[in-house]
Amino acid sequence: MEQQKLLARAFDSFNVSIEKLRKYQLKLESQIIELRHELEVKNQELTNILQSLPSGLIVTDLEGRIHTFNRSAQRITGIEAEQAKGKKINELLGHHLLPPHLNEEALDLLAHGFAQKFKLERQGETATLESETTLMESEEKEKLGIIINLSDITLLDRLKEESERKRRLVAMGEIAMQVAHEVRNPLGSIELFVSMMKKDAVEGSEDMDLIEHILGAVRSMNHIISNLLEYTRPRPITLEVLDMHHLLSEFADFSRHFAGSQGIEIHLELDAEKERVKGNKELIKQVCLNIFMNACQAMEEGGDFFISTTNYIEKDSFVLARFHGRGSGEASMPVFRVDLRDTGRGMNEEVKQKIFDPFFTTREQGTGLGMSIIHKTMASHGGAILLDSTVGRGTRVSLLFVQNQDVELF
């Protein structure tokens, strides 16, 4: 009987223990569910943080295969995350961001950080990117993966190039002005003495031919010096409200006779609804004429020259930074754009890089100042000039004028 009581108490105690264990299990399950929920929330917060980073974040395994590819990485590279995940980073971007062979030695190198700058073809343009690569390790120094931070420095790189080019232009302009003044004085003396010699020379004689040749050379040099001074001399300009469609139509009518003699047809496509800007009529005509003459020389066997206009809101930060005296601090700007396009031989990358530099020319008889003066004229109007050219497919020069709000546009 006593044994039955002991056994009953043992069962009661066992049941109580089981009940306690069951309660502990339920509590533990509840805590696990709560922790799992908290972990999911934290993971989502971490994912949101990674996705919201302004720099491109890419995480790969130790073989360089992509696990994480945030939104900024998609924006910077132009590649969707779905396309990127699972692929090797070097193959995806076509550049050795990581060493080709990720052995222990290469991984140890990455542990100290590795930075590089490279070019990437992105949606029809060449972008300049900068990458910083480091190794992801645990507290126990176990290698877990590779982290790559991408930054788009295209605008910064271009602005540095633009700043350096402007610095060179200023220095060259100062030298050119000094040289022009030094040369012009003796040149005037030469022209005076040769003109006096011409009075005593016999018409049609060998001496007369020589004198005419000297005078022609002097005039040519004087023309070059005048262009130099035009380029270097700071000169205030008078701006007035211009009807650009009327101005461009006048220019096209003026140029058609010469264009016809060269086998070139001029096409007008004046589609801008707001055609009035502030500018200097004669200087803008001169800009158009210089571009047109360059186009004619690029279309030796004839072709087509297009003049078109449009209004739009410019939002490209690189283009805005090109507007003289404004634009770099603005997010957008109303623009009146004139496109002057030819179907000539086009330009290679080297020529495009130097086309606005003074004294750079691809023609034997050229002075190399025409495009520099165009650039300076657009700067004096507070505008910008863009150039797009492909070898064998022609050239487009775009003149961008700020569409002032205080100008009567209709």
C-alpha positions in Angstrom: 0.0 0.0 0.0 2.8 2.3 0.9 4.6 1.6 -2.4 1.4 2.5 -4.3 1.3 5.8 -2.5 5.0 6.5 -3.3 4.4 5.6 -6.9 1.3 7.9 -7.1 3.3 10.7 -5.6 6.1 10.0 -8.1 3.6 10.1 -11.0 2.1 13.4 -9.6 5.6 14.9 -9.3 6.4 13.7 -12.8 3.2 15.2 -14.2 4.0 18.5 -12.5 7.5 18.4 -14.0 6.0 17.6 -17.4 3.6 20.5 -17.1 6.4 22.8 -16.1 8.5 21.6 -19.1 5.5 22.1 -21.4 5.1 25.7 -20.1 8.8 26.3 -20.5 8.6 24.8 -24.0 5.7 27.1 -24.9 7.5 30.1 -23.4 10.7 29.1 -25.3 8.7 28.7 -28.5 7.1 32.1 -28.0 10.6 33.6 -27.3 12.0 31.9 -30.5 9.1 33.3 -32.5 9.6 36.7 -31.0 13.4 36.5 -31.7 12.8 35.3 -35.2 10.5 38.2 -35.8 13.0 40.6 -34.3 15.7 39.1 -36.5 13.5 39.5 -39.6 12.9 43.1 -38.7 16.6 43.7 -38.1 17.4 41.9 -41.4 14.9 44.1 -43.2 16.3 47.2 -41.6 19.8 46.2 -42.6 18.6 45.4 -46.1 16.9 48.9 -46.3 20.1 50.5 -45.1 22.2 48.6 -47.6 19.8 49.5 -50.4 19.7 53.1 -49.4 23.4 53.7 -49.3 24.4 56.4 -51.8 27.5 54.3 -52.9 27.1 51.1 -54.8 27.6 48.1 -52.5 28.5 44.8 -53.9 29.1 41.7 -51.7 30.6 38.6 -53.3 31.7 35.2 -51.9 35.4 34.2 -51.8 35.2 33.2 -55.5 33.9 36.6 -56.6 30.3 35.5 -57.2 27.8 38.3 -56.4 25.4 37.9 -53.4 24.4 41.5 -52.8 23.9 44.2 -55.4 22.2 47.3 -53.9 20.1 49.9 -55.7 23.0 52.4 -56.0 25.1 49.6 -57.7 22.3 49.1 -60.2 22.1 52.9 -60.9 25.9 53.3 -61.2 26.4 50.3 -63.5 23.1 50.3 -65.3 22.7 46.6 -64.5 19.7 45.1 -62.6 20.3 43.1 -59.5 18.6 40.0 -60.9 21.1 40.0 -63.8 24.0 40.5 -61.4 23.4 38.0 -58.6 25.3 34.7 -59.0 27.7 36.0 -61.6 31.3 36.7 -61.1 32.0 40.5 -60.7 34.9 40.5 -63.2 32.8 38.9 -65.9 29.8 41.1 -65.2 31.6 44.4 -65.5 34.3 43.3 -67.9 37.0 44.6 -65.6 39.3 43.1 -63.1 37.9 44.6 -59.9 39.2 41.4 -58.1 42.4 39.5 -58.8 41.8 36.8 -61.5 42.9 34.1 -59.0 41.5 34.5 -55.6 44.1 32.5 -53.7 45.2 33.1 -50.1 47.8 35.6 -51.2 45.3 37.6 -53.2 42.7 37.6 -50.3 45.3 38.7 -47.8 46.0 41.7 -50.2 42.3 42.6 -50.2 42.3 42.5 -46.4 44.4 45.7 -46.5 42.0 47.4 -48.9 42.4 48.0 -52.6 41.2 50.9 -54.7 41.1 51.6 -58.4 39.5 53.8 -61.1 38.1 52.3 -64.3 35.9 53.1 -67.3 32.5 51.3 -67.9 30.3 51.5 -70.9 26.8 52.3 -69.6 23.7 52.8 -71.6 25.5 54.4 -74.6 28.0 56.5 -72.5 31.4 55.9 -70.9 31.2 56.3 -67.2 34.2 56.7 -64.9 33.9 54.7 -61.7 36.0 54.2 -58.6 36.0 51.0 -56.5 37.2 50.3 -53.0 37.5 46.6 -52.2 38.0 45.0 -48.8 37.7 41.6 -47.2 34.8 40.7 -45.0 36.0 38.8 -41.9 34.5 37.5 -38.7 35.8 38.4 -35.2 37.8 35.2 -35.4 39.5 36.5 -38.6 37.6 33.9 -40.7 37.3 35.0 -44.3 33.6 35.4 -45.1 33.4 37.3 -48.4 34.5 40.4 -50.3 32.9 43.9 -50.1 33.2 46.3 -53.1 32.1 50.0 -52.8 31.4 51.7 -56.2 31.3 55.5 -56.7 30.4 57.2 -59.9 33.0 60.0 -60.4 32.1 60.7 -64.1 31.0 64.3 -63.4 33.9 65.0 -61.1 36.3 63.6 -63.6 34.8 65.7 -66.4 34.7 68.8 -64.3 38.4 68.3 -63.5 39.2 68.0 -67.2 37.1 71.1 -68.0 38.8 73.1 -65.2 42.2 72.0 -66.5 41.3 72.9 -70.0 40.1 76.4 -68.9 43.3 76.9 -67.0 45.4 76.0 -70.1 43.2 78.3 -72.2 43.8 81.3 -69.9 47.6 80.7 -69.9 47.7 80.3 -73.6 45.5 83.3 -74.1 47.9 85.5 -72.1 50.9 84.2 -74.1 49.1 84.7 -77.4 48.3 88.3 -76.5 51.9 89.1 -75.8 53.1 87.4 -78.9 50.5 89.1 -81.1 51.5 92.6 -79.9 55.2 91.8 -80.3 54.8 90.5 -83.8 52.3 93.1 -85.1 54.7 96.1 -84.8 57.5 94.7 -87.0 54.8 93.3 -89.3 53.4 96.8 -89.9 56.9 98.0 -90.7 57.3 95.2 -93.3 54.0 96.0 -94.9 54.9 99.7 -95.1 58.3 99.1 -96.7 57.0 96.5 -99.2 54.2 98.9 -100.2 56.8 101.5 -100.9 58.8 99.0 -103.0 55.6 98.2 -104.9 55.4 101.8 -106.2 58.7 101.4 -107.9 58.1 97.9 -109.3 57.1 97.2 -112.9 53.6 95.6 -113.3 53.9 92.0 -114.3 57.6 91.8 -113.5 59.2 89.1 -111.3 59.8 91.8 -108.6 56.1 92.6 -108.6 55.2 89.0 -108.2 57.6 88.7 -105.2 56.2 91.8 -103.6 52.6 90.6 -104.0 53.6 87.3 -102.5 55.1 89.1 -99.5 52.1 91.4 -99.1 49.8 88.3 -99.2 51.8 86.6 -96.5 51.8 89.8 -94.4 48.0 90.1 -94.7 47.6 86.4 -93.8 49.8 86.9 -90.7 47.9 90.0 -89.8 44.6 88.0 -90.1 46.0 85.4 -87.7 47.1 88.0 -85.2 43.6 89.7 -85.4 42.1 86.3 -84.6 44.5 86.0 -81.7 43.6 89.3 -80.3 39.9 88.6 -80.9 40.3 85.5 -78.8 42.4 86.9 -76.0 41.1 90.5 -75.6 38.3 90.7 -73.0 35.5 92.6 -74.6 32.1 93.4 -73.1 29.2 92.5 -75.4 25.8 94.1 -75.8 22.9 91.6 -75.4 19.4 92.2 -76.8 16.3 90.0 -77.1 16.6 88.0 -80.3 14.1 86.0 -82.3 16.4 83.1 -82.9 14.2 81.5 -85.6 14.3 84.7 -87.6 18.1 84.9 -87.1 18.6 81.3 -88.1 16.4 81.7 -91.2 18.4 84.7 -92.3 21.6 82.8 -91.8 20.3 79.8 -93.8 19.2 82.1 -96.7 22.6 83.9 -96.6 24.5 80.5 -96.7 22.4 78.7 -99.3 24.2 80.1 -102.4 27.6 79.0 -101.1 26.2 75.7 -99.9 24.7 75.0 -103.3 28.1 75.6 -105.0 29.6 72.9 -102.7 26.8 70.4 -103.3 25.4 70.9 -99.8 21.7 71.2 -99.0 20.6 73.2 -95.9 17.6 72.0 -93.9 15.7 74.0 -91.3 13.8 72.3 -88.5 12.8 75.1 -86.2 10.6 73.3 -83.7 11.1 75.3 -80.6 7.9 76.9 -79.3 9.8 79.6 -77.4 12.4 81.1 -79.7 13.4 84.3 -77.9 16.7 84.6 -76.0 19.1 87.3 -75.0 22.2 87.5 -77.3 24.3 89.5 -79.6 23.0 89.0 -83.2 26.3 89.5 -85.1 28.3 87.3 -82.7 25.8 84.4 -82.9 25.7 84.7 -86.7 29.6 84.5 -86.7 29.4 81.4 -84.5 26.9 79.7 -86.9 29.1 80.8 -89.9 32.2 79.3 -88.4 30.5 76.0 -87.6 29.0 76.0 -91.1 32.4 76.5 -92.8 33.9 73.7 -90.8 31.0 71.5 -91.9 31.5 72.4 -95.5 35.2 71.4 -95.2 34.1 68.1 -93.7 31.7 67.4 -96.6 34.1 67.6 -99.5 31.8 65.7 -101.8 28.6 67.4 -100.6 26.0 66.4 -98.1 23.4 67.8 -95.8 23.5 70.5 -93.1 20.7 70.6 -90.6 19.7 73.5 -88.4 17.2 72.6 -85.7 15.9 74.1 -82.5 14.1 72.9 -79.4 13.1 73.9 -75.8 13.6 71.7 -72.9 14.5 71.5 -69.2 18.2 70.6 -68.8 18.8 68.3 -65.7 22.1 66.8 -66.6 24.5 68.0 -63.9 27.5 67.8 -66.2 25.8 69.9 -68.9 24.6 72.4 -66.2 28.1 72.8 -64.9 29.2 73.9 -68.4 27.0 77.0 -68.4 29.3 80.0 -67.9 28.8 81.7 -64.5 25.8 79.6 -63.6 24.2 76.1 -63.8 26.6 74.2 -61.5 24.5 75.0 -58.4 21.1 74.5 -60.0 19.2 71.2 -60.4 17.5 72.2 -63.7 17.4 75.0 -66.2 15.1 76.0 -69.1 17.2 75.9 -72.3 16.9 77.0 -75.9 19.0 74.6 -78.0 20.3 75.1 -81.5 21.7 71.9 -83.2 23.9 72.4 -86.2 24.5 69.0 -87.8 26.4 67.8 -90.8 26.9 64.5 -92.7 30.6 64.9 -93.1 33.6 62.7 -92.1 33.2 63.2 -88.4 36.0 63.3 -85.7 37.9 60.7 -83.7 38.2 60.9 -79.9 41.6 62.6 -80.0 40.3 65.5 -82.2 37.1 65.8 -80.0 39.2 66.2 -76.9 41.2 69.1 -78.4 38.8 70.7 -80.7 38.2 73.8 -78.5 41.9 74.3 -77.7 43.5 77.4 -79.3 45.9 76.7 -82.2 44.6 73.1 -82.6 43.6 72.4 -86.2 43.3 69.5 -88.6 43.6 71.7 -91.7 46.9 72.8 -93.2 45.8 76.4 -93.6 43.8 76.6 -90.4 44.8 78.9 -87.5 43.1 76.7 -84.9 41.2 79.6 -83.4 37.7 79.3 -84.9 36.3 76.8 -82.4 38.1 78.5 -79.5 36.4 81.8 -80.4 33.0 79.9 -80.7 33.5 78.5 -77.2 34.4 82.0 -75.9 31.4 83.6 -77.5 29.0 81.1 -76.0 30.6 81.7 -72.6 30.1 85.4 -73.0 26.4 84.7 -73.6 26.3 82.7 -70.3 25.6 79.6 -72.5 27.3 76.3 -73.3 28.4 74.4 -76.3 28.3 70.6 -76.7 29.9 68.5 -79.5 29.0 65.0 -80.6 30.8 63.4 -83.6 31.4 59.9 -85.0 33.9 59.1 -87.7 32.1 58.5 -90.9 28.7 59.7 -89.6 29.1 63.4 -89.2 29.2 66.0 -86.4 26.6 67.8 -84.3 27.4 71.1 -82.5 24.8 72.1 -80.0 24.5 75.8 -78.8 22.7 76.0 -75.5 21.2 79.3 -74.4 19.6 79.9 -71.0 15.8 80.6 -71.6 15.6 83.7 -69.3 12.3 84.0 -67.5 12.4 87.8 -67.9 12.4 87.6 -71.7 9.1 87.9 -73.5 8.9 84.4 -75.0 5.8 84.7 -77.2 
